[in-house]
Amino acid sequence: MKLIVGLGNPGKEYINTRHNMGFYVLDNYLGDIKWSKKFNGLYYEKNINGEKYLFLKPQSYMNLSGGVVSQFVKYFDIDIADILVIHDDLDLEVGKFRLKINSSSGGHNGIKDIINALNSNAFARLKIGISHNRNIDTRDYVLGEFSSTDLKTIASLLPALYDIIENFSEANLDKLMSKYN
């Protein structure tokens, strides 16, 4: 079983914010579905390429995502290597993304909380660039909304991001990183 985690903040006021990149990708990939609730998370099960996938949107706010992810990992007995976390990245420009494994949190508090809760950084991450306007406080920036130009740029990435999700089950992660990084 693969666990695909999209990070974001719950609530309508956060829907179109930069920090909700993980939710944005999952919502666009899965379309109009009925999410189930468990362990303060919204989840959806789907079979892709013969592999069971569990999609998760933690509802505990970004900085407390680790507890929710950890509960799903324990309950569904998911190996750390079978986890892909999708999140925003300030250090990448809008229109760029990077697939990583075994790396630090890079200052991302949601990732930091997941690493602490799992006691491991050996999970895959799909980091999607949101740029960084250093003239705006970081908190205000990540909780701000994208411009229409940025949204079009991000929408153009979606086919490649979907490909990564779908190939996460069958492809060697090193091959995926070579292809997309």
RANORKA-V961528 format. One record per pair of residues at least 4 apart in sequence whose ideal C-beta (glycine too) atoms are under 7 Angstrom apart, sorted by sequence separation. I is the first residue (numbers start at 0). J is the second residue. If there is no record, write none. Layout:
# RANORKA-V961528
[[I	J] [I	J]]
This chain:
# RANORKA-V961528
[[19	23] [20	24] [21	25] [22	26] [23	27] [24	28] [25	29] [59	63] [64	68] [65	69] [66	70] [67	71] [68	72] [69	73] [70	74] [71	75] [77	81] [91	95] [107	111] [108	112] [109	113] [110	114] [111	115] [112	116] [113	117] [135	139] [136	140] [137	141] [138	142] [139	143] [145	149] [147	151] [148	152] [149	153] [150	154] [151	155] [156	160] [157	161] [158	162] [159	163] [160	164] [161	165] [162	166] [163	167] [166	170] [170	174] [172	176] [173	177] [174	178] [175	179] [176	180] [8	13] [14	19] [36	41] [37	42] [46	51] [47	52] [59	64] [72	77] [77	82] [91	96] [105	110] [114	119] [135	140] [145	150] [170	175] [7	13] [13	19] [71	77] [91	97] [104	110] [114	120] [34	41] [35	42] [44	51] [45	52] [57	64] [59	66] [104	111] [34	42] [35	43] [59	67] [132	140] [145	153] [34	43] [44	53] [45	54] [131	140] [166	175] [8	18] [57	67] [104	114] [7	18] [8	19] [32	43] [42	53] [43	54] [57	68] [7	19] [42	54] [163	175] [42	55] [7	21] [29	43] [110	124] [6	21] [7	22] [40	55] [41	56] [90	105] [5	21] [40	56] [55	71] [163	179] [4	21] [5	22] [40	57] [41	58] [103	120] [39	57] [40	58] [53	71] [102	120] [5	24] [39	58] [101	120] [5	25] [39	59] [101	121] [159	179] [86	107] [100	121] [53	75] [86	109] [100	123] [86	110] [29	54] [98	123] [99	124] [84	110] [40	67] [98	125] [99	126] [39	67] [25	54] [38	67] [84	113] [96	125] [97	126] [96	126] [25	56] [40	71] [96	127] [38	70] [96	128] [38	71] [95	128] [22	56] [94	128] [91	126] [93	128] [125	160] [92	128] [93	129] [91	128] [93	130] [79	117] [84	122] [86	124] [88	126] [92	130] [125	163] [88	127] [79	119] [82	122] [83	123] [84	124] [85	125] [86	126] [87	127] [88	128] [89	129] [80	121] [82	123] [88	129] [90	131] [79	121] [83	125] [85	127] [87	129] [89	131] [18	61] [79	122] [64	109] [68	113] [72	117] [62	108] [61	108] [62	109] [65	112] [69	116] [61	109] [64	112] [65	113] [68	116] [69	117] [1	50] [3	52] [7	56] [9	58] [63	112] [64	113] [68	117] [123	172] [62	112] [65	115] [66	116] [0	51] [1	52] [2	53] [3	54] [4	55] [5	56] [9	60] [65	116] [8	60] [65	117] [0	53] [2	55] [8	61] [7	61] [87	141] [6	61] [93	149] [6	64] [94	152] [93	152] [25	85] [93	153] [96	156] [24	85] [94	156] [4	68] [21	85] [96	160] [20	85] [21	86] [98	163] [20	86] [20	87] [2	71] [18	87] [2	72] [17	87] [100	172] [0	75] [2	77] [0	77] [98	175] [4	82] [6	84] [98	176] [2	81] [6	85] [1	81] [2	82] [3	83] [4	84] [5	85] [6	86] [0	81] [4	85] [98	179] [1	83] [3	85] [98	180] [97	180] [83	167] [6	109] [20	127] [20	129] [17	129] [48	165] [47	165] [50	168] [48	168] [47	168] [48	169] [17	140] [18	141] [17	141] [18	142] [16	141] [16	142] [17	143] [16	143] [16	144] [17	145] [15	144] [15	145] [27	157] [28	161] [24	160] [28	164] [3	164] [1	167] [1	168]]
